[in-house]
Each structure stands twice: as C-alpha cells, then as structure tokens.
C-alpha cells in the first residue's frame, strides 16, 4: 500500500505530522509533505494520521 493525500481537500492542518512524523512533515511554508511508501511497522501510525485528519484527505491505495 501507499499513502495518498488528496491535495484538493488537504488544508495543511498538520495533525498527520503529529500522528506519524516519520511519514508526514510540514515544510517551511506550512505545506504538507509526505512519503508515499512506508513499512509494515508504520501502518498503525499511518492509520492514526488518517483518523485525525480533520478533512479526511489521507488515503491508503493499492495492495501491500
């Protein structure tokens, strides 16, 4: 699976960066940056990031 963020609805709240800081970060301009790929042991944190996103802009795509 891969992380996918819908940039059309992401408001750069940054809650995902708090929940899963190894996968999501905010750049110097306050814009979300993320890694699509992640390891199995990070899945719990990714799922937490999905849950805390106030606009539900984070998705998992594909097969693992």
N, CA, C and O atoms as a DFTB+ gen file, in Angstrom:
256 C
 N C O
     1  1       0.825      -1.180       0.000
     2  2       0.000       0.000       0.000
     3  2       0.873       1.250       0.000
     4  3       2.044       1.225       0.381
     5  1       0.266       2.320      -0.435
     6  2       0.950       3.615      -0.455
     7  2       0.022       4.668       0.147
     8  3      -1.203       4.552       0.102
     9  1       0.646       5.690       0.708
    10  2      -0.103       6.828       1.211
    11  2      -0.420       7.736       0.036
    12  3       0.413       7.954      -0.844
    13  1      -1.635       8.262       0.033
    14  2      -2.025       9.252      -0.958
    15  2      -2.815      10.343      -0.247
    16  3      -3.746      10.048       0.502
    17  1      -2.454      11.587      -0.474
    18  2      -3.158      12.733       0.095
    19  2      -3.842      13.481      -1.035
    20  3      -3.206      13.855      -2.020
    21  1      -5.137      13.695      -0.888
    22  2      -5.893      14.461      -1.872
    23  2      -5.599      15.940      -1.630
    24  3      -6.135      16.546      -0.702
    25  1      -4.759      16.498      -2.458
    26  2      -4.337      17.898      -2.309
    27  2      -5.475      18.882      -2.551
    28  3      -5.377      20.049      -2.172
    29  1      -6.546      18.422      -3.176
    30  2      -7.693      19.302      -3.409
    31  2      -8.472      19.582      -2.129
    32  3      -9.159      20.599      -2.026
    33  1      -8.367      18.686      -1.157
    34  2      -9.097      18.906       0.090
    35  2      -8.189      19.078       1.304
    36  3      -8.662      19.497       2.361
    37  1      -6.911      18.771       1.184
    38  2      -5.974      18.952       2.295
    39  2      -5.839      20.444       2.619
    40  3      -5.566      21.260       1.738
    41  1      -6.033      20.782       3.892
    42  2      -5.915      22.170       4.336
    43  2      -4.634      22.423       5.126
    44  3      -4.484      23.480       5.739
    45  1      -3.704      21.457       5.118
    46  2      -2.409      21.599       5.783
    47  2      -2.539      21.877       7.281
    48  3      -1.809      22.698       7.837
    49  1      -3.479      21.182       7.924
    50  2      -3.643      21.328       9.375
    51  2      -2.440      20.759      10.131
    52  3      -2.079      21.268      11.193
    53  1      -1.824      19.715       9.595
    54  2      -0.622      19.149      10.207
    55  2      -0.860      18.110      11.281
    56  3       0.096      17.656      11.910
    57  1      -2.093      17.723      11.510
    58  2      -2.370      16.702      12.527
    59  2      -1.718      15.370      12.161
    60  3      -1.317      14.617      13.048
    61  1      -1.610      15.077      10.888
    62  2      -0.964      13.843      10.436
    63  2       0.524      13.846      10.796
    64  3       1.095      12.807      11.126
    65  1       1.136      15.020      10.729
    66  2       2.563      15.135      11.062
    67  2       2.801      14.874      12.546
    68  3       3.882      14.431      12.932
    69  1       1.806      15.144      13.374
    70  2       1.910      14.834      14.800
    71  2       1.704      13.341      15.021
    72  3       2.414      12.729      15.819
    73  1       0.737      12.749      14.321
    74  2       0.414      11.329      14.494
    75  2       1.469      10.404      13.896
    76  3       1.743       9.338      14.448
    77  1       2.056      10.797      12.786
    78  2       3.021       9.940      12.084
    79  2       4.162      10.802      11.532
    80  3       4.264      11.004      10.322
    81  1       5.015      11.305      12.422
    82  2       6.056      12.251      11.994
    83  2       7.124      11.659      11.068
    84  3       7.838      12.407      10.401
    85  1       7.241      10.346      11.020
    86  2       8.202       9.737      10.099
    87  2       7.678       9.730       8.669
    88  3       8.443       9.532       7.725
    89  1       6.381       9.945       8.508
    90  2       5.762       9.854       7.191
    91  2       5.219      11.181       6.678
    92  3       5.120      11.389       5.468
    93  1       4.867      12.078       7.596
    94  2       4.287      13.366       7.235
    95  2       5.076      14.477       7.912
    96  3       5.428      14.369       9.087
    97  1       5.355      15.548       7.169
    98  2       6.029      16.713       7.727
    99  2       5.415      17.964       7.110
   100  3       4.753      17.913       6.073
   101  1       5.652      19.072       7.772
   102  2       5.230      20.357       7.238
   103  2       6.497      21.096       6.802
   104  3       7.450      21.194       7.576
   105  1       6.515      21.615       5.574
   106  2       7.704      22.330       5.116
   107  2       7.730      23.746       5.698
   108  3       6.835      24.126       6.453
   109  1       8.738      24.509       5.352
   110  2       8.909      25.861       5.901
   111  2       7.757      26.801       5.557
   112  3       7.548      27.807       6.236
   113  1       7.012      26.474       4.507
   114  2       5.874      27.291       4.105
   115  2       4.560      26.780       4.690
   116  3       3.493      27.314       4.387
   117  1       4.637      25.735       5.536
   118  2       3.436      25.178       6.153
   119  2       2.649      24.255       5.249
   120  3       1.461      24.024       5.474
   121  1       3.305      23.724       4.222
   122  2       2.657      22.826       3.277
   123  2       3.050      21.386       3.617
   124  3       4.219      21.084       3.856
   125  1       2.059      20.518       3.632
   126  2       2.284      19.118       3.961
   127  2       3.181      18.433       2.936
   128  3       2.994      18.580       1.728
   129  1       4.151      17.687       3.439
   130  2       4.996      16.813       2.625
   131  2       4.835      15.407       3.199
   132  3       4.670      15.246       4.408
   133  1       4.881      14.397       2.345
   134  2       4.722      13.031       2.848
   135  2       5.448      12.040       1.960
   136  3       5.728      12.301       0.791
   137  1       5.745      10.887       2.558
   138  2       6.341       9.774       1.824
   139  2       5.213       8.824       1.449
   140  3       4.414       8.443       2.304
   141  1       5.140       8.443       0.193
   142  2       4.107       7.500      -0.240
   143  2       4.335       6.114       0.355
   144  3       3.391       5.447       0.778
   145  1       5.587       5.692       0.383
   146  2       5.914       4.344       0.834
   147  2       6.158       4.318       2.339
   148  3       6.656       5.283       2.919
   149  1       5.803       3.209       2.953
   150  2       6.029       3.036       4.375
   151  2       6.174       1.558       4.682
   152  3       5.771       0.709       3.888
   153  1       6.752       1.252       5.841
   154  2       6.953      -0.137       6.242
   155  2       5.749      -0.635       7.039
   156  3       4.948       0.161       7.529
   157  1       5.631      -1.930       7.161
   158  2       4.516      -2.540       7.876
   159  2       4.414      -2.050       9.312
   160  3       3.313      -1.880       9.837
   161  1       5.552      -1.825       9.947
   162  2       5.515      -1.404      11.346
   163  2       5.055       0.048      11.512
   164  3       4.827       0.492      12.637
   165  1       4.917       0.788      10.418
   166  2       4.420       2.167      10.480
   167  2       2.913       2.260      10.248
   168  3       2.327       3.330      10.417
   169  1       2.284       1.156       9.865
   170  2       0.871       1.178       9.488
   171  2      -0.026       1.735      10.594
   172  3      -0.948       2.499      10.308
   173  1       0.222       1.373      11.826
   174  2      -0.605       1.858      12.936
   175  2      -0.574       3.391      13.010
   176  3      -1.603       4.028      13.234
   177  1       0.611       3.970      12.821
   178  2       0.746       5.426      12.862
   179  2       0.063       6.086      11.664
   180  3      -0.544       7.150      11.790
   181  1       0.172       5.442      10.504
   182  2      -0.486       5.948       9.304
   183  2      -1.997       5.943       9.506
   184  3      -2.678       6.909       9.162
   185  1      -2.517       4.853      10.064
   186  2      -3.953       4.776      10.321
   187  2      -4.389       5.854      11.316
   188  3      -5.471       6.426      11.179
   189  1      -3.549       6.128      12.312
   190  2      -3.848       7.221      13.251
   191  2      -3.888       8.558      12.515
   192  3      -4.765       9.383      12.771
   193  1      -2.947       8.772      11.610
   194  2      -2.913      10.013      10.834
   195  2      -4.177      10.167       9.992
   196  3      -4.735      11.260       9.893
   197  1      -4.621       9.079       9.392
   198  2      -5.855       9.094       8.605
   199  2      -7.027       9.486       9.495
   200  3      -7.863      10.303       9.111
   201  1      -7.080       8.901      10.682
   202  2      -8.193       9.157      11.602
   203  2      -8.233      10.601      12.104
   204  3      -9.314      11.161      12.284
   205  1      -7.066      11.206      12.330
   206  2      -7.059      12.562      12.913
   207  2      -7.144      13.671      11.873
   208  3      -7.284      14.839      12.236
   209  1      -7.064      13.339      10.608
   210  2      -7.152      14.377       9.569
   211  2      -8.542      15.016       9.613
   212  3      -9.543      14.336       9.390
   213  1      -8.606      16.313       9.897
   214  2      -9.915      16.956      10.031
   215  2     -10.739      17.008       8.756
   216  3     -11.961      17.147       8.818
   217  1     -10.098      16.900       7.609
   218  2     -10.834      16.935       6.345
   219  2     -10.826      15.590       5.625
   220  3     -11.314      15.474       4.501
   221  1     -10.260      14.566       6.292
   222  2     -10.218      13.205       5.735
   223  2      -9.614      13.182       4.334
   224  3     -10.210      12.656       3.394
   225  1      -8.415      13.764       4.214
   226  2      -7.731      13.881       2.929
   227  2      -6.676      12.799       2.700
   228  3      -6.040      12.782       1.646
   229  1      -6.476      11.890       3.668
   230  2      -5.408      10.898       3.572
   231  2      -6.022       9.535       3.301
   232  3      -7.006       9.143       3.928
   233  1      -5.420       8.816       2.352
   234  2      -5.927       7.519       1.937
   235  2      -4.775       6.519       1.793
   236  3      -3.621       6.906       1.605
   237  1      -5.104       5.248       1.883
   238  2      -4.171       4.182       1.536
   239  2      -4.635       3.599       0.211
   240  3      -5.813       3.296       0.023
   241  1      -3.679       3.449      -0.706
   242  2      -4.008       2.942      -2.029
   243  2      -3.171       1.721      -2.340
   244  3      -2.000       1.643      -1.970
   245  1      -3.783       0.766      -3.025
   246  2      -3.049      -0.380      -3.523
   247  2      -2.985      -1.546      -2.555
   248  3      -3.552      -1.517      -1.463
   249  1      -2.287      -2.556      -2.988
   250  2      -2.123      -3.782      -2.213
   251  2      -0.790      -3.767      -1.497
   252  3       0.188      -3.208      -1.992
   253  1      -0.758      -4.379      -0.340
   254  2       0.501      -4.463       0.414
   255  2       1.116      -5.812       0.211
   256  3       2.182      -6.093       0.759
